[in-house]
């Protein structure tokens, strides 16, 4: 009984300490935000809005290669982001300066705060950072006023900042302990599976976890705290063909806590498949430039939609005069086949039993996350919005996102493509063969795996996309076995490609990844059924001219001896 009392008292003390630490952070933020808005209102151009966002970040990462640990460690940081606005909601210092290619400029970078919760130290750093942001805001505000005066009339007359209801929220603080010994042993064991394959020149297994505790206050009255967590395993490996082409493959696994990650047996089976596929890729023929019908697997189709569609519905791009503004005049117009819907739903944390990494409750402007239907029955209806309004869309729908140290812009979350015209996947292949014959082609393509891609949305360059396939097969019209090929990039322009979608499979592929853009890297999910496309274009991939290693691997040498 005595031991139980001691343990209970210790837990109570530590619990109070943590709660007091959180309150100290809030007191520092609220005290300085009130002081700043009160004192700076005496200036010629006072701020009308200030927000402070403090993020406590705990990262654990273990990397192993060929059975040995390359690195292992934990990193903790506390980061302050400030949004300070001079002027008013209609026109402020964030107003686009036309002629400037970097319209959505940096907020000045993240401010690193002490890890130890010393209220006075935190206040002091917030005070000094606020002073610098205020001076920078005035300078940019004056430039924006001048720029507006000397340029032609603006196309988009919407306000610079939306008015949103303040939110008060205290979420459950999420914590978990990482058993570093367990995960180190797993990384060693899994990465060691590549040792017996000397023609695999690089391989690694990375395990990492991240816990973010977010604190947010603003001058409108919002006061919020919540936690976001994730755990990931990445398996990467590559080989080289005799002609010098590098051939990578990867597998990634996402969960919200380490305990929810897949079993060792499942990952080991995936690695065995990777090894076999890498060996096949080394001997696969190079694909030729091709235009014709193709199937994109669900995962590949998810990345495809993410690149060619998702970035074009991020609302802030429609306000930028340098942007192509692909869908600016498309509200109520058909842009996709009438059997396709596209939603972005950050409130959904699981789909068909798979966790979704684009899940969150509140965005980085303290706005409640919302499900956004962007396409219904093929008709475009909505943009993803932060607090930067655009013509016809005056409010945020909870998609203002950023990595610490970057300025918030509208970003994707969980993109989910659904279809009312599905066929079984085996029937989809038959439909592909029919389309091949119809177009008088010898074969079509099947894209099984992709690693990501990129897209251009600026007016100054062609609005094309490039998706990077890893595993591609030729599917022959005459029923011959599929043939693995290598060395192609999937390219095209979005509006033409949208019109080429014929049908979808009855599956749902899920791609969990990190998307990089103006506001840094944010976690997203891209979910889609397999797509049958009447016309797709591929080009030859650039490749290294370096030969494979001259000497045999020491593994082979040791075996021979």
Secondary structure by P-SEA (a helix, b strand, c coil): caaaaaaaaaaaaaaaaaaaaaaaaaaaaaaaaaaaaaaaccccccccbbbbbbbbbbbbbbbbccccccccccccbbbbbbbbbcccccccccccccccccccccccccccccccccaaaaaaaaaaaaaaaaaaaaaaaaaaaaaaaaccccccccccbbbbcbbbbbccbbbbbbaaaaaaaaaaaaaacccccccccccbbbbbbbbbbbbbbccccccccccccccbbbbbbbcccccbbbbbbbbbbbcccccccccaaaaaaaaaaaaaaaaaaaacccccccbbbbbbcaaaaaaaaaaccccccccccccccccccccccccccccccccbbbbbbccccccccccccccccccccccccccccccccccccccccccccccccccccccccccccccccccccbbbbbbcccccaaaaaaaaaaaaaaacccbbbbbcccccccccccccccbbbbbbbcbbbbbbcccccbbbbcbbbbbbbcaaaaaaccccccbbbbbbcccccccccccbbbbbcbbbbcbbbbcbbbbbcccccccccaaaaaaac
